[in-house]
Amino acid sequence: MADDLEVRRGLVIPANELEERFMPSGGPGGQHANRSNTRVELRFDIATSPSLSDFQRARLLEVLGDEVRVVCDDERSQLRNRDIARQRLAGRLRNALVREAPRRPTRPSRAAKARRVDEKKRRGETKQQRRRPTTD
């Protein structure tokens, strides 16, 4: 099996916690596609992983569920597909661990309101000048 998977600084998943399966990828490619096991399925069990802290496990379970599964058959090479699958898995885990800052509603400033009204007035005057003159 490949080396350990480094998700981010402070979080490394040992290779023995990753389950890799290889199968034929199918699709175009002739005999090579039919006889070579180039498609990679990479699984990581979040619920039973001893390498995660309690906070990390809770966050990943909340976002991703009990298990993460990545499938890759982009390339003709099994080794390249394995690398891509590992990168995708690390990216998913990394993104799931990031907690977004809560949005705080804001109000427009007095100057912003004034600019908006001025722009509306200018736009109205422009349209007013495009009209046909009235015959009084």
C-alpha positions in Angstrom: 0.0 0.0 0.0 1.1 3.6 -0.5 2.5 6.0 2.1 0.6 7.8 4.8 -1.8 10.5 3.6 -1.1 14.0 4.9 -4.3 15.9 5.0 -2.9 19.0 6.6 -0.4 20.0 9.2 -1.1 18.0 12.3 -3.3 15.4 10.6 -1.8 12.4 8.9 -3.8 9.3 8.1 -1.8 6.1 8.3 -1.8 3.9 5.2 -3.3 1.0 7.1 -6.6 3.0 7.7 -7.1 3.5 3.9 -8.8 0.8 1.9 -7.8 0.7 -1.8 -9.6 -1.4 -4.4 -8.7 -1.7 -8.0 -11.1 -2.7 -10.9 -11.3 -2.3 -14.6 -12.2 1.2 -15.6 -14.2 0.4 -18.7 -15.0 2.9 -21.4 -12.8 3.5 -24.5 -9.3 2.1 -24.6 -9.7 -1.3 -26.2 -8.0 -4.3 -24.6 -6.0 -2.2 -22.2 -9.2 -0.9 -20.5 -10.8 -4.3 -20.5 -7.8 -6.2 -19.0 -6.1 -3.6 -16.7 -7.4 -2.8 -13.2 -6.7 1.0 -13.4 -9.8 2.3 -11.7 -9.1 3.1 -8.0 -11.6 3.2 -5.2 -10.2 4.7 -2.0 -12.2 4.4 1.3 -11.6 6.0 4.7 -13.7 5.0 7.7 -14.2 8.2 9.8 -16.2 6.6 12.6 -13.5 4.1 13.6 -10.3 6.0 12.8 -7.9 6.3 15.8 -5.8 8.9 14.0 -8.5 11.6 14.4 -9.1 13.8 17.4 -12.6 13.9 18.9 -13.2 17.4 17.4 -12.0 16.3 14.0 -14.1 13.1 14.1 -17.2 15.0 15.1 -16.7 17.6 12.4 -16.1 15.0 9.7 -19.0 12.9 10.7 -21.3 16.0 10.7 -20.1 17.0 7.2 -19.2 13.8 5.4 -20.9 10.9 7.3 -19.4 7.6 8.5 -17.2 6.9 5.5 -15.6 8.8 2.7 -15.3 7.1 -0.7 -13.4 8.5 -3.7 -13.3 6.8 -7.1 -10.9 7.8 -9.9 -10.5 6.4 -13.4 -9.3 9.5 -15.2 -6.0 8.2 -16.4 -4.8 5.0 -18.0 -2.3 4.4 -15.3 -3.2 2.8 -12.0 -0.5 4.6 -10.2 -1.6 8.0 -11.5 -5.3 7.2 -10.6 -4.1 6.2 -7.1 -2.3 9.6 -6.7 -5.4 11.5 -7.9 -7.7 9.6 -5.6 -5.4 10.3 -2.6 -5.3 14.0 -3.5 -9.1 14.1 -3.8 -9.6 12.4 -0.5 -7.2 14.7 1.3 -8.9 17.7 -0.3 -12.4 16.5 0.8 -11.2 15.9 4.4 -9.3 19.3 4.4 -12.4 21.2 3.2 -14.7 19.4 5.6 -12.5 20.4 8.6 -12.6 24.1 7.7 -15.2 25.9 9.8 -16.7 28.9 8.0 -17.0 32.1 9.9 -20.7 33.0 10.7 -22.1 35.7 8.6 -22.9 38.9 10.5 -25.6 41.0 8.8 -24.5 44.6 8.1 -26.3 47.8 7.2 -25.3 50.2 4.4 -23.7 53.4 5.5 -25.3 56.8 5.2 -22.8 57.6 2.4 -23.6 54.4 0.5 -27.3 55.3 0.7 -26.7 58.8 -0.6 -24.6 57.4 -3.5 -27.4 55.0 -4.4 -30.0 57.8 -4.4 -27.7 60.1 -6.5 -27.2 57.4 -9.1 -30.9 56.8 -9.3 -31.5 60.5 -9.9 -28.8 60.7 -12.5 -30.2 57.7 -14.3 -33.7 59.2 -14.2 -32.4 62.4 -15.7 -30.7 60.6 -18.5 -33.9 58.8 -19.4 -35.9 62.0 -19.1 -33.6 63.6 -21.7 -34.2 60.7 -24.2 -38.0 61.4 -24.3 -39.6 63.3 -27.1 -40.2 67.0 -26.3 -43.7 67.8 -25.4 -45.7 70.2 -27.6 -47.4 72.7 -25.3 
